[in-house]
Amino acid sequence: MLAKLFGIALLVVGGFVAFCLLMALIGTIFSILIFALKVAVPVVLVYLGYRLITRDRHQVTY
């Protein structure tokens, strides 16, 4: 009987630890996605600015 109670306690503790690790992993994934979005915005803005500046240089006239 004591072994079964100890087994249930280990299951509960192990499930709690696994849940905490899962939440940390999901939080890390979201933080990486937010970081990628923060990096992508300036890159897109620089690209659009470059395209606007060099738009007239490459026109082909026939």
N, C-alpha and C positions, 0 to 999 in steps of 0.2 A: 504494500500500500504506500509506503514511504517513497519507494522508487517511482511509482506512478506520479505522485505529487511532484517529485523532483524533476521528472521528465516533462510534466506540464509547465513547470516553472522555466525550464530550459527552453521549451518551445516558445513561451511568451517572451522571454528575454531575447532569444534569437530573432523572433519576428519583429520585435521593436528595433533591434540593431539593424536588421535588413531594411526596415521602413525608413530609418534615419539615413542610411547610406543612399537609398533610392531618392529621397528628397534632396540630399546634397548633390547627387548626380544630376537631377532635373534642374536644380538651381544653377549648377555649373553650365549646363547646356544653354539655359536661357541667358546667362551672363555672356557666354561666348557669342550668341546670336545678337545680343544688343551691342556688343563691342564691334562685331562685323558690320552692323548697320551704321554705327557711329563712324567707322572708317570708310564705308561706302559713300556716304553723303558728300564729304569733301572731295573724294576721287571723282565722283560724277560731276560735281560743280566745276572742278578744274578741267575735266574733259570737255564739258559744254563751253566753258570760257575759251579754251584752246580752239575748239571748232568754230566759234563765232569770230575769233581773231583771224584765223587762217581760211575763212570761208571764201574770200575773193581771190586768193592766190592761185588756186588750182582750177580755175574755170577754163574750159577748152573752147576756143572759138574756131569756127569753121569758115 
